[in-house]
Amino acid sequence: MKRLEEAVLKAVDEYNKYRSPEARARLIEIREDGLTIDFEGIFCQTCGVYDYLEDFIYELQRLVDVGIEILNFKEYEPGKIRVVYCLKKD
């Protein structure tokens, strides 16, 4: 779990490095079965919002071999989306 947590934090940093200020990620919670990340930025006004949410998966998988998918997401304020990712069990 420690390795996954370190990889998630690094993935958040890398995501923000390349996508800010259009999109910015912030870790909310990490669990054994998944994680929750808040995204905010002007990307929320585009038709490609889902691509930004999937991009986090690619950043994480570049750092650690993990199966992960978007379980659900919701805009909870204008320009802010909370995403729940589910870790896939092999």
C-alpha positions as CSV (number, residue, x, y, z in Angstrom):
1,M,0.0,0.0,0.0
2,K,2.9,2.4,0.8
3,R,4.3,2.0,-2.7
4,L,0.9,2.7,-4.2
5,E,0.5,5.8,-2.0
6,E,3.9,7.1,-3.1
7,A,3.0,6.5,-6.8
8,V,-0.3,8.3,-6.4
9,L,1.3,11.3,-4.9
10,K,4.0,11.4,-7.6
11,A,1.3,10.9,-10.3
12,V,-0.6,13.9,-8.9
13,D,2.6,16.0,-9.1
14,E,3.3,14.9,-12.6
15,Y,-0.3,15.5,-13.7
16,N,-0.2,19.0,-12.3
17,K,3.1,19.7,-13.8
18,Y,1.9,19.1,-17.4
19,R,-1.8,20.1,-17.2
20,S,-1.9,23.1,-14.9
21,P,-3.4,25.7,-15.0
22,E,-6.1,24.1,-17.3
23,A,-6.5,21.2,-14.8
24,R,-5.2,20.6,-11.4
25,A,-5.5,17.4,-9.3
26,R,-5.6,17.0,-5.5
27,L,-5.6,13.7,-3.6
28,I,-8.6,13.5,-1.3
29,E,-8.5,9.9,-0.1
30,I,-6.6,6.6,-0.8
31,R,-8.1,3.3,0.2
32,E,-7.2,-0.4,-0.5
33,D,-9.9,-0.6,-3.1
34,G,-9.5,2.8,-4.7
35,L,-8.9,6.5,-4.4
36,T,-10.6,9.9,-4.7
37,I,-9.2,12.9,-6.4
38,D,-10.5,16.4,-6.9
39,F,-9.9,18.1,-10.2
40,E,-10.4,21.8,-10.9
41,G,-9.7,24.2,-13.7
42,I,-11.1,25.6,-16.9
43,F,-11.1,22.1,-18.5
44,C,-14.4,21.6,-16.8
45,Q,-16.0,23.8,-19.5
46,T,-14.7,21.7,-22.4
47,C,-16.2,18.7,-24.1
48,G,-13.1,16.6,-23.4
49,V,-13.5,16.5,-19.6
50,Y,-13.4,12.7,-19.4
51,D,-10.0,12.7,-21.2
52,Y,-8.5,14.8,-18.4
53,L,-9.9,12.4,-15.8
54,E,-8.5,9.4,-17.7
55,D,-5.1,11.1,-18.1
56,F,-4.6,10.6,-14.3
57,I,-4.8,6.9,-14.9
58,Y,-2.0,7.0,-17.4
59,E,0.2,9.0,-15.1
60,L,-0.3,6.5,-12.3
61,Q,0.2,3.5,-14.5
62,R,3.4,4.9,-15.8
63,L,4.7,4.8,-12.2
64,V,3.2,1.6,-10.9
65,D,1.6,-1.6,-12.4
66,V,-2.0,-1.2,-11.2
67,G,-5.4,-1.8,-12.8
68,I,-7.6,1.2,-12.2
69,E,-10.7,2.7,-13.7
70,I,-13.1,5.6,-13.1
71,L,-15.9,4.4,-10.9
72,N,-17.8,7.7,-10.9
73,F,-17.4,11.5,-11.0
74,K,-19.4,14.5,-10.2
75,E,-19.1,18.2,-10.5
76,Y,-19.6,19.4,-7.0
77,E,-18.9,23.1,-7.7
78,P,-18.5,25.1,-10.9
79,G,-15.0,24.1,-12.2
80,K,-14.5,21.3,-9.6
81,I,-15.0,17.6,-10.2
82,R,-14.6,14.8,-7.7
83,V,-13.5,11.5,-9.2
84,V,-13.6,8.1,-7.5
85,Y,-11.2,5.6,-9.1
86,C,-11.6,1.9,-8.4
87,L,-8.6,-0.4,-8.2
88,K,-9.2,-3.6,-10.2
89,K,-8.4,-6.9,-8.5
90,D,-6.5,-9.3,-10.7
